[in-house]
């Protein structure tokens, strides 16, 4: 995702997907949203994912997905750095990585 300036975000920064024909964007204040006013595009696009932090209710962002495990989603709160994996909240410091929180295979 690339950074774009946005007047709709409280911090003025919005991240936009670089894939062709993808209208999903993310801001710290709004979470994921479709960055288009075209109603026909809005109707045919899937609803962007939403997860909210259980500690401060900020919208979380997808930190990691794994193509080989389609159900794997690691979410991170931009405000308090809390992570969510499979419904579990995990407290991480700024130096941890997404792979640290990934489940280990037996």
N, C-alpha and C positions, 0 to 999 in steps of 0.2 A: 504494500500500500504506500502511496506517496502522500506527502503532506501538502495540503492546500489551505490557504487562508480562508476563513469563513466568518461572516458576521453573526451567524446564528449560534455559534459556540461561545460559552462563557470565557474561555481562554483564547478564542480567536483561531484555534488550530483544528483542522478537520483532516482526517485520513481518508483517501479515496482509492478504491480498487483500480488497478491498471489493466485488468482484463478487458478485452473489447466487449462492448455492449453490457458491461456490468455497471450498475448505478448504485451499488452499496457503498456507503461512506460511514465513518465513525467519528464522533466527537466525545470528549470526556463528559460533557454535560448532557448530551442527547442519546448517547449509545449509538447503536447501528440504525441507519435510516436510508431511505432511497433518495438520492440526490437528483431528482427530476420532478418536474411539475406535469409531465405528459401523462394524462390519465390512462391512456391505453397501455403504456409501459408499466405503470403502477399496477394495473389490473392483472397483467400477465406475469409479473415478477413475483417470486416467492417472498413472503414476509421475512425481513431480516431477523436474525436471532437476537434474543434479549435474555440476559441474565443480570440480576442485580445483586450487589454485595449485601450479605446478611448483616454486616456490621454497620455500614454507613449509607446503604441504599444507592450508592453510585452505580451507573451502568458499567458492567464489566466488558472487557474485550477478549476476543479469542487469542490466546497466547500461542497455542499449538494445536494443530490437527494432524492426524496420521492417516494418510491415504490407505495404508494396509489395514487399518482399524477404523472403518467408517463411523463407528459410534463414539470414538475417542474425541473428547473436547476438553481442553484445559483453558479455563477462563481466569483472568487476572483483573483485580480492581486497580484502576489508575490512581486512586486516592490513598488507600491504606495498604496496597500490595497483597491483599488476601487473594488466594487462589481457590478455585472450585473445580473439582474433578469428580464426575459421577455423583454429584449432589453433596459431596463432602467439602467442607471448608478447610483450607490449610493456610497457616501463617508462614510466609516466606520473607526473608530479608531481601534487600535489593541485589545481593550478589548471587542469589540462587538462580538456577536455570530451569527451563521447562522440563528437560530430560530428568532432572533430579526428582521431580514430582510424578513422573510417569510410572505406572505400575510395572513391576518386574515380571518377566515371563519365567515359568518354571521349566 
